[in-house]
Amino acid sequence: MKSLLQKLVILLIVIGAPCQLFSAVDQTYVERILKENSEFIEFINIGISNFSKEKREDLKKVYQKHFNAEVAFLQGEYQRAFDNIYDSQKDMVALCEYLLRMHYMEDSKKILDDLAPKIIRSNNPQARKYLTLGYRDRTVARTYVLVGEASHPKLYSYKIFKYIEAIKMCRRAKRYGFLALYTGQDIKAKRKVFNEMLKNEVKKGSLFFERYLDRTDDEYIKEMKVDFNTFENNFYESQKKKKTDSGTGVVKQGDGKDEEVFEKRVERRVRFRKENRLALYLLNGEFEKGEPIIRFYVDDYIYKLIFAGLSVIENKSEHSEGNEQGADFKKYILHHRDNYSYLVNGSLLDELQKEVKVIDSVKKNDESQNPVDNKSVNSNTDNKVQPKGDAGKDKDESPKKTEGNK
């Protein structure tokens, strides 16, 4: 009895609900899937722009339908917006599957297989562990591909979601491979990698570790013996030579800003101690201990470490093994930037935004309205011709009157 009453109540609510309630539900649902589809397109755009520009027209078709879905949503035609999103995702499934199979799955396997001999010969357990994690993530990516293929043929958004997860796993697999390559290097090569990474930061305006860059072991030890007062005097002298008083962020002594001078002095003292500690770690080859210090001054530490590592190893391979290895490392740098969702040669989506057009369904109504418009135009023209006919009749009647007179 209770269940019967509940069903009756639900039925009454559904019957008595206003139509605006259902339109509001449709609007929120379409708005959600519009946002989801936009994220799908932006994600795929990175891979196509970096690796597969020959698929430009396919991406244009996908974005064209999504764009018209946005227009239909703004016009309040939520059913038409949903249909355009559904068609866009249908084309996106094939595009995403092509990008995954032809580039990410194949490239990740090739990169891991090419790096495996060097990593195994290094006899570094940490590097072997990173290589194992890379192969594991690629296996997980293949599992996502199988799940997407085995899903219902019309669940396009679910397939795209699984393919995107597979692409993320392939990217992480390549990232582990590059970390394994760096970890398998000797102490001298790793020190060059840290020197290259911190040098790039100094070029961007950072002062951290500037006094230790491009130094030998003896110069490291000599610089570590310098006390803070000597360092402070040298710091002000170097700032006077490099920058003007108005352009520097450094406050001169005795200018009346005692509090700001005190804060800057404390920051320099902390940086001075951390630089000495990091120099000791790099000198002894204890690179993992220096990582927490560098992370405080360097953003995106892993990305910049891998980038500097690939650059250093590329130069090393060019001198030892020839230009072929250097060309491969240039491709590795391209893959490394793509792993962090960076566009290398510009975005195709920015170009396509100037080419898409609004395809409105009102065109069908225009054809049906044209005959009406033609009738109205003909009636207007008849009205305008009628006075000329009246004038003609007057001319015809005048001879008759003359004949009657005769």
Secondary structure, 3 states (H helix, E strand, C coil): CHHHHHHHHHHHHHHHCCHHHHHHHHHHHHHHHHHHHHHHHHHHHHHHHHHCHHHHHHHHHHHHHHHHHHHHHHCCCHHHHHHHHHHHHHHHHHHHHHHHHHHHHHHHHHHHHHHHHHHHHHCCHHHHHHHHHHHHHHHHHHHHHHHHHHCCCCCHHHHHHHHHHHHHHHHHHHHHHHHHHHHCCCHHHHHHHHHHHHHHHHHCCCCCCHHHCCCCHHHHHHHHCCCHHHHHHHHHHHHHHHCCCCCCCCCCCCCCCHHHHHHHHHHHHHHHHHHHHHHHHHHHCCHHHHHHHHHHHCCCHHHHHHHHHHHHHHHHHHHHCCHHHHHHHHHHHHHHHHHCCCCCCCCHHHHHCCCCCCCCCCHHHHHHHHHHHHHHHHHHHHHHHHHHHHHHHHHHHHHHHHHHHC
